[in-house]
């Protein structure tokens, strides 16, 4: 098994999207990229810890590659929004790839460069690429949030469209 860590807005939405994929064994909501040890959700939401809401994906590289995870990640969030995604505003919602090794860093940087060259976005891609120094698992109530709360208004408006996009656009990668 391998691990990858991504942040692109609310972790509930990113977690739900990755859990759809064949080869993804786990998707865990948490925090990375900040200065405070073992931060709480309330502390991260205050914007004072420097952390981003992220999802750590455990995956089988024999089934799905890191490059495919990057493709899904960049499809389900807007990498041109600085410190926000939709209604969620603050540095904790920034677009970030936290790489686990140099290969992941190189792939992420190449993917971002290719996105810029493709000209598919009106604005520049602002996704940060940083080494994963520490990952802090979010509180249990944030794990599998979409799965546990499918009728929640936020989930219906923001997580459900991401899940549907993965099911439609990446049909061949979705678990049967």
N, C-alpha and C positions, 0 to 999 in steps of 0.2 A: 504494500500500500504506500501511496505517496500523499503529501499534503500540499494544499494551495490555499492562500488567504486573500480575500477580496473585500473591498468596501465600496459600496455604491449607493449610499442613502440608507434608509432604514434596513437593519439587518433582517427583519421579518420577511421582507420582500425578496431579498437576495437569497436567503436560506431556502425559501419555498421554491424558487426557480431552480436552484441547483439540485434539490431533492428529487426533481423529476427525472434526472439523467441516469441512464444505465451506466454502471461503473462507479457511481458515487455511492460510497458506503455510508458516509455520514456528512452532515452539514451542521456545524455548530456555530451559533451566534456568540459573538464576543467583542472584545475591544483590543486594539493594537495601535501602536504609533504614538503613544503618549508618555508622560513623565511620571505619573502617579502609579504606585504599586497597588495592584488589586483594586481597581476603581469600581465603583458601583454605577448602576445605570443613571441614578440621579446626578452623580458627580460628572459623568461623561456628558450628559445632556446639558449641564451647566456651561459647557464649552471651555472650562478652565483646566482640564487635565491634559489636553493635547491628543487624546485618543480619538480614533474613528470607530464607528460601529462597523464591524467586519464579520465575515463568515469564513470559518476555516473548513475547507472541504477535504475529506479523506476519500481518495479515489484509487481505482485500480488502473494503472497506466496501460495494462494489456487490453483494457476495454475502452477507455476514453483517455485521450492525451491532454496534456496541459494546454496545448494550442487550441484544442476544442473547448476547453473550459474558458480560455480567454475569449473565444468567439462568442460563447453564450453570455459571459459577463458583460462584454461591450454591447451586446444586443439588448440586454434587459435594463440598462440604465443610460443616462445621458452623460457621457464623459466630458462634455463641454461646460457643464454647470460647475462653477467654482463654489465649493462649500455649501452645496445644496443638492437636493433631488426633489423635484416637485414641491410639495408643501413643507418639506423638512429643510430647515435652514440652520446652518452652523457648521463649523469645521468638523464636527463629529459625523457629518453626513457627506464628507468629501469623497471623491472618487480616488481610490488607492489600490494598488497591487502591492502586497507585502510578500516579497519573494523569499523562498526558503533556500535557494542556492543560485549560483551564477547562471545556470542554464535557464532557470525561470526568469531571472532578471533580463537576460538577453532576449528571450522570447517575448516578454512583455514590452520591452523597449522597441523591438522590431515591429510588433503588432501595432503599437501606438504610432510609430513612424508611418507605417503603411496606411493607417486610418487617416492620418493627416494628408498623405499624398493622394488618397482616393478622392478627397474633396467631397465626401458624403455629408459633412457637417458644415454649417455656416460659420461656426466659431471654432477656435482652436481647441484641441483636446487638452484638458488640464489634469488628467489622471496622474497622480504621483506614483512613482515606483521606488519603493523603499525596502530595505532588508527587514524581515520580521525579527524583531528583537525579543518581544514577549507577546504572547497571546493570553488574554484573560477571558475565560469562559464567562458569559453573561449569566445572570441569575436564571434559575430554572423556569420561572414564568415566561421568559423570553425564548426558550427553546421550543421548536415546533409550533410557534405561535399561530401561524396561518392554519396549520393542520388542526389545532385545538380550537380555533376561533374563526371558522370560515364565514360566519355571518356578521362578523365585526365590520363596521362601515369602512374603517381604514383599510382593512384587508380586502374587502370587495372592490374598493376604488383603486388600490395601488398594488397589492400582491397578486390578486387574481389575474389582472391583465398580463403581468410578467409570466405567470404560470402558463396562461393560455398562449402567449407568444412562444414560449419554449416548446409547448406541445405541438404547435403548428409549424413553426420555422425549423425546429430541430427534431422533427418527428422520428427520424431514423436513430436518434440518440436517446429517445425517451424510453424509460423502463416500461416493459409490457405488463 
